[in-house]
Amino acid sequence: MPSTPPAPAVTTTPEPQPAPAPPVTVPGTPCDITDGACVRLSTNESWLISGGKVSYGPVPTTSGRPGYETPVGTFSVLWQVRDDWSIPYDGPMPFSTYFVANGIAFHEGSLSEQSHGCIHLSREAASTYFEALSVGDRVQVTA
């Protein structure tokens, strides 16, 4: 009696899935986070975002000078200090909201001179950011 060959294995190719939708930027900003702070280095502007909408801003900023560039990316608020002092640069840092572990923060500072990597804000804006942001909130910095 002849043997019958085994049936060929059936393979199925999964249906191609659509690519995920690109992130939608918050109107009026270059950022796609729905809550937190947004910074655009090229225009020296920042915003607070709540529920996918601008809740404060844009406000003027200054950022890192050559050799001390502010990093681009998405970060989380790590800690806050109302009346901090920069030991390396020997200067006040009122309303510091840190979002990069090596000491990069939003804080009150000069809007005419670049920083050593931090985002300088006016006193009013720094105070508003300090009160509005909490540890764990997102910070998106764009070029």
C-alpha positions as CSV (number, residue, x, y, z in Angstrom):
1,M,0.0,0.0,0.0
2,P,1.5,3.3,-1.0
3,S,2.1,5.8,1.8
4,T,0.5,9.2,1.4
5,P,2.8,12.2,1.8
6,P,2.2,14.4,4.7
7,A,0.0,17.4,4.0
8,P,2.1,20.6,3.5
9,A,2.3,22.9,6.4
10,V,0.0,25.8,6.1
11,T,1.5,29.1,6.7
12,T,-0.4,32.3,6.8
13,T,1.0,35.7,6.3
14,P,-0.4,38.2,8.8
15,E,-2.3,41.0,7.3
16,P,-0.2,44.2,7.1
17,Q,-1.0,46.6,9.8
18,P,-1.2,50.3,9.2
19,A,1.7,52.4,10.5
20,P,0.9,54.1,13.8
21,A,-0.3,57.6,13.4
22,P,2.4,60.2,13.8
23,P,2.2,62.1,17.1
24,V,0.0,65.1,16.9
25,T,1.6,68.3,18.0
26,V,-0.2,70.6,20.5
27,P,-1.6,73.5,18.5
28,G,0.7,76.5,18.7
29,T,3.7,74.4,19.9
30,P,6.3,72.0,18.4
31,C,5.5,69.4,21.1
32,D,3.4,66.3,21.2
33,I,3.1,65.8,24.9
34,T,-0.3,66.3,26.3
35,D,0.7,67.5,29.8
36,G,3.9,69.2,31.0
37,A,6.3,71.8,29.6
38,C,7.4,72.4,26.0
39,V,10.5,74.2,24.9
40,R,11.6,75.3,21.4
41,L,15.3,76.3,21.5
42,S,15.4,77.9,18.1
43,T,12.8,80.5,18.9
44,N,13.6,80.9,22.7
45,E,10.0,80.0,23.6
46,S,8.3,77.7,26.2
47,W,4.8,76.7,27.0
48,L,2.9,74.8,29.7
49,I,0.5,72.2,28.3
50,S,-2.5,70.7,30.1
51,G,-5.0,68.3,28.5
52,G,-3.4,68.7,25.1
53,K,-3.8,72.5,25.1
54,V,-1.6,75.4,25.9
55,S,-2.3,76.5,29.5
56,Y,0.4,79.2,29.7
57,G,2.7,80.8,27.2
58,P,4.5,81.2,25.0
59,V,7.0,82.8,27.3
60,P,10.5,84.0,26.4
61,T,13.5,81.8,27.4
62,T,17.2,81.6,27.0
63,S,19.1,78.3,26.9
64,G,22.6,76.8,26.8
65,R,25.5,78.7,25.3
66,P,28.0,77.0,23.0
67,G,29.7,74.2,24.9
68,Y,26.8,74.0,27.4
69,E,23.9,73.2,25.0
70,T,20.5,72.4,26.4
71,P,19.8,68.7,25.5
72,V,16.9,68.0,23.1
73,G,14.5,65.2,24.0
74,T,11.7,64.2,26.3
75,F,12.4,64.2,30.0
76,S,10.6,64.1,33.4
77,V,10.6,66.6,36.2
78,L,13.1,65.1,38.8
79,W,13.0,67.5,41.7
80,Q,12.3,71.2,42.5
81,V,14.0,73.7,44.8
82,R,12.4,77.1,45.4
83,D,15.6,79.0,46.3
84,D,18.5,77.0,44.9
85,W,22.1,78.2,44.4
86,S,24.4,77.0,41.6
87,I,27.7,75.9,43.2
88,P,29.6,75.5,39.9
89,Y,28.5,78.9,38.5
90,D,28.1,80.7,41.9
91,G,24.7,82.2,41.2
92,P,21.1,82.1,42.4
93,M,18.6,79.8,40.7
94,P,15.1,80.8,42.1
95,F,12.2,78.5,41.3
96,S,14.4,75.6,40.0
97,T,12.5,72.7,38.3
98,Y,15.1,70.1,37.4
99,F,14.4,67.8,34.4
100,V,17.9,66.4,33.6
101,A,19.9,64.6,36.2
102,N,23.2,66.6,35.6
103,G,21.5,69.8,36.8
104,I,19.5,71.2,33.9
105,A,16.4,73.1,35.1
106,F,13.9,75.7,34.4
107,H,14.6,78.7,36.7
108,E,14.5,82.4,36.9
109,G,17.5,83.8,35.0
110,S,18.7,86.3,32.4
111,L,16.6,86.6,29.2
112,S,19.5,88.3,27.5
113,E,22.4,86.0,28.3
114,Q,22.6,82.3,27.5
115,S,22.9,79.8,30.3
116,H,25.1,76.8,31.1
117,G,22.3,74.5,29.8
118,C,19.3,75.5,31.9
119,I,16.2,77.2,30.6
120,H,16.0,80.7,31.9
121,L,12.6,82.2,32.5
122,S,11.3,85.5,33.8
123,R,10.5,85.6,37.5
124,E,6.8,85.3,36.8
125,A,7.2,82.4,34.4
126,A,9.7,80.6,36.6
127,S,7.3,80.9,39.5
128,T,4.4,79.7,37.4
129,Y,6.3,76.7,36.1
130,F,7.5,75.8,39.6
131,E,3.9,75.8,40.9
132,A,2.4,74.1,37.8
133,L,4.9,71.3,37.4
134,S,5.4,68.3,39.7
135,V,7.9,65.5,39.9
136,G,7.2,63.1,37.1
137,D,5.6,65.6,34.7
138,R,7.0,65.6,31.2
139,V,9.3,68.2,29.7
140,Q,9.8,68.1,25.9
141,V,12.7,70.2,24.5
142,T,12.8,70.6,20.7
143,A,15.4,72.2,18.5
